[in-house]
Amino acid sequence: MRTTNLLMIALLAIGLSFASCDSAQKSKDKKAKTKKETKSALPVEATTLNINTAESVVHWTGSLVGVYDHHGTLKFKNGVIDIKDGVIADGSFVVDMTTMKPTDENYNPEEGSTKEKLVGHLSSPDFFDVENYPEASFKIKAHTGNKIVGQLTIRGKTHEETVKNLEIKNMDGKMKFHGTMTIDRNKYDVNWKHPVKDKVLSDEIELEIKIKG
């Protein structure tokens, strides 16, 4: 009986040892796979990507604090990304401000609130003055981790801004980039104030950038 118990304990110990080794190996394999996927997201060799303007877009959101949000899209006119040693070394993008398109439903045509009227107002000198400044641009300065720092130009005003939460995917040789940016509209002379005191237009404009190369 004593011999049987010792044998069972030995077998259990061996089983636990194998399970522990197997778990450790799986964890190691998972980490190695994740590291490999992360490392292979951007090519090491010098590469220049022209963005696919048909499939790349900027999503924007502006808020009337405590009331509702307006959001929509803008299209890219052109863009290029330079990759070297596994990081984004350089790049620039031009956004066509004339392609502004609202995608929310916070409108009341009976009260004169329509998507067309919003576009007209956002395109006016009160906001982006699209007639005089039909383009906005972003010039990359540095890429570190999940952030890109660059120079954003709107209405002829240029300031340093940061793209955060950057995600880069390589899908069968097709690169996909996704990130977010929050800007203070007043820095770019987009400083219209709502005439009704209890309705405050947020100073922050939220941007979500989706680029395919």
N, C-alpha and C positions, 0 to 999 in steps of 0.2 A: 504493500500500500504506500509506504514511504517513497519507494523507488518510483512508483506511478505518479505521485504528486510532484516529485522533483522533475520528472520527464515533462509533465504538463507545464510546469513553471518555465522550464527551459524553452519549450516550444512557443509558449506565449511571449517570452522575452525576444526570441528570434523573430516572431511575427511582428511585434512592435518595432523592432529595429528596422525590418524591411519597410514597414509602413512609414516610419520616420524618414528613412532614406528616400523613399519614393516621393513623399510630400516635399522634402527638401529639393529633390531633383526637379519636380514639377514647378516649384517656385523659382528655381534657378533658370529653368527653360523659359518660363513666362517672362522673367526679367530680361533675359537675353533677347527674346522675341520682341519685347516692347522697345528695348534699346536699339535693336536692328531696324525696327519700323521707324522709330524716331530719327535715327541716323540717316536712313534712306529717303526721308521725305524730300530733302533737297539734294540735288546732285553735287558731288564734290568738284567735278570739273567745271570750268568756266562755261556758263550757259546764259544766253539771252532769250527771254520769253516775250513775245508780243501777246498782249492780252486779247482774249476773244471778246470783243465789244458787244456781240450779240447775246452773250451769256453772262456778262459781268454787269453788276448793278450796285448802286448805292441806295440803301433804304434810309429815309430820314423821318424823324419824329419831332414835332414841336408841340408844346403843351400850353393850354390855357389853364393855369393852375386851379385845381379843384373843380374844373368843369369838364373838359374832355381833351383828347389829343387829336391832332391832325398828323397823318403820316402818309408817305408815298415813296416814289422812286425817282431816281435820276440815272441817266445812261452815261457811259463813258464814251468819249470821242476817240481817244487813243490811250495807249499805255504800254510801258515796257519795263521788264524786271530783269536786272542783272544779278546772276548768282555766281558766287565764287567760294570755294572751300567750304561748301555746305551752309552758307548764310547768304542773305540778300545783301549784296554789296552796294547796289545802286538801283535807281528806278525812278520813273516819273509817270504821272497820270493826268489826263485832262478830262474833266467832266463837262458835258454839254448841259448848261443850265436851262436851255430852251426845251429840254425833254422832261421837265418837271410834271409829274403825274400823281395826283392824290389817289390813295387806295382805301382810305377810311370811309365811313358812312355817316359822319357827324354833320349832316346838312339838312336844311329845311327850305326847299324851293319856294314854298308858300310865303316864307319870310325873307325871300331874296338871298338865301344862303345856298350856294351851289359850288360844285368842284371848280367850274370854270371861273367863278368869281374869286375863289381862293387863289387859283393860279395867277389870275390877273393882279391880285394884291401882292402876292409873294414876288411877282416879277417886277413890281413897280419900285421906284426909288425909296419907298418906305422900307423895303426889305432888300432884295438882291439886285435891283436895278439891272435886270437882264439885258435890256436894250444896249446899255453901255458896257456891261460886263457879262457877255454871253458864256464865258468859260470860268471854271474854277480849276485849280490845279494842286497837286501834291508832289513834292520832291523828297525822295527818301534820303536821309542822312546816315542812319545807323539802324542795324537790326541786332537785337540782343534777346535771346530767349523767346518769349511770346509777346515782345513789344517791338514796334518800329517807330522811330522818331523821324520827323521830317518837317518840311516847310509847307504849310497850307496857305494858299492864296485865294481870297474871296473879295470881290469888289476892289481889286487892286491892292488890298491890304494883306501883308504876309506875316504870319506868326508861326512859331514852332508848336507843333501838336504831336500827340502820341496815339498811335494805333495800339489798342490793348487787346488782350484775350486772343492773340493771333493763333490761328490753327492752319496748318499746312498739310495737305494730303496729296499724295501721288497716286492717282487712279489710272493704272495701265498707261503710264507715261503722260497723262494729262494732269497738270498741276491745278490745285484748287486752294485759294487763300480766303480766309474769313477772319474778320476782326471788327472791333468797335472803336468808336471815337466820340467823345463828348466835347463840344466847343462852346465858348461864350460868344454869342452872336454880336455883342456890343463891340468886341475887339475888331470886328470887320464892318463896322458902321451899319449893321443890321439892327437898328436900335428903335424901331417903332414901338410906341407904348399904346396899350389898349385904352380907349377913351373912357371906358366905364371903370371907376375906381375899384370896384369889388371883383373885377376880372383882370387878373395879372397874367401877362404873357411871360412864360419862363424865359430866362436869359440863356438857358442851355438848349442846344440842339443836339439830339442824339443821332449818330450815324452808324449804320451797320454796312460794312463793305464786303461784297462777295465778288471775287475775281477768279476767272478761269483763264489759264494760259495754255 
